[in-house]
Amino acid sequence: MSDNLTAWLAVLDRFERALDAADQEMAPGSVDPPAGPVPEELRERAEAVLGRQQLMISGLAASRANIARELAALRRVPTTPKDAPAYLDVEG
């Protein structure tokens, strides 16, 4: 097996593990792709990894937008002064 093929296999393995453990964060620049193009025999696998990454990015963007909307709604909720009564006596 060529060094380039071995290096690409290692990179794809790392990407797939990161996708499988989606809560793990890969530091930017922590993966240096090997020199040269992806070997043809790994092209299909690399495209599948790319597709999974794009789905995850889309999902994260949607989650981020939902959270931003919820935070904006929370910011519009009026706050009560700390000395305001917590209960209202309707019987006495």
C-alpha positions as CSV (number, residue, x, y, z in Angstrom):
1,M,0.0,0.0,0.0
2,S,1.4,3.4,-1.0
3,D,2.3,6.0,1.6
4,N,-0.3,8.4,0.1
5,L,-3.0,5.8,0.3
6,T,-2.1,5.0,3.9
7,A,-2.1,8.7,4.8
8,W,-5.5,9.3,3.2
9,L,-6.9,6.2,5.0
10,A,-5.8,7.7,8.3
11,V,-7.3,11.1,7.5
12,L,-10.7,9.5,6.5
13,D,-10.6,7.3,9.6
14,R,-10.2,10.3,11.8
15,F,-13.0,12.3,10.1
16,E,-15.3,9.3,10.4
17,R,-14.5,8.9,14.1
18,A,-15.2,12.6,14.6
19,L,-18.6,12.3,12.8
20,D,-19.5,9.2,14.8
21,A,-18.7,11.0,18.1
22,A,-20.4,14.2,17.0
23,D,-20.0,15.7,20.4
24,Q,-16.2,15.7,20.1
25,E,-14.7,18.8,18.6
26,M,-11.7,18.6,16.3
27,A,-9.5,21.6,16.6
28,P,-9.1,23.7,13.4
29,G,-6.0,22.6,11.6
30,S,-5.7,19.4,13.5
31,V,-5.8,17.3,10.4
32,D,-3.3,18.0,7.6
33,P,-4.4,16.2,4.4
34,P,-1.7,14.4,2.6
35,A,-0.2,15.9,-0.4
36,G,-1.9,15.3,-3.7
37,P,-5.4,14.3,-4.5
38,V,-7.4,11.6,-2.8
39,P,-6.5,8.2,-4.4
40,E,-9.2,7.0,-6.8
41,E,-9.9,3.9,-4.7
42,L,-10.9,6.2,-1.8
43,R,-12.9,8.7,-3.7
44,E,-16.3,7.2,-2.9
45,R,-15.5,6.9,0.8
46,A,-14.2,10.5,0.8
47,E,-17.4,11.7,-0.9
48,A,-19.5,9.9,1.7
49,V,-17.5,11.5,4.5
50,L,-17.9,14.9,2.9
51,G,-21.7,14.3,2.6
52,R,-21.9,13.4,6.3
53,Q,-19.9,16.5,7.2
54,Q,-22.2,18.7,5.1
55,L,-25.3,17.2,6.8
56,M,-23.9,17.8,10.2
57,I,-23.0,21.4,9.3
58,S,-26.5,22.0,8.1
59,G,-28.0,20.5,11.3
60,L,-25.7,22.6,13.4
61,A,-26.6,25.7,11.5
62,A,-30.3,25.0,12.0
63,S,-29.8,24.3,15.7
64,R,-27.9,27.5,16.1
65,A,-30.7,29.5,14.4
66,N,-33.3,27.9,16.7
67,I,-31.2,28.7,19.8
68,A,-30.7,32.3,18.6
69,R,-34.5,32.7,18.2
70,E,-35.1,31.2,21.7
71,L,-32.5,33.5,23.2
72,A,-34.0,36.5,21.5
73,A,-37.4,35.6,22.8
74,L,-36.0,35.2,26.3
75,R,-34.4,38.6,26.1
76,R,-37.9,40.1,25.4
77,V,-39.4,38.7,28.6
78,P,-39.6,41.5,31.1
79,T,-37.8,41.1,34.3
80,T,-39.3,42.0,37.7
81,P,-37.4,44.0,40.2
82,K,-35.8,42.0,43.0
83,D,-38.0,43.8,45.7
84,A,-41.2,42.8,43.9
85,P,-43.5,40.4,45.8
86,A,-43.3,36.8,44.6
87,Y,-46.8,36.0,45.5
88,L,-50.2,37.7,45.3
89,D,-52.6,37.4,48.2
90,V,-56.0,37.1,46.5
91,E,-57.9,36.0,49.6
92,G,-56.8,38.4,52.3
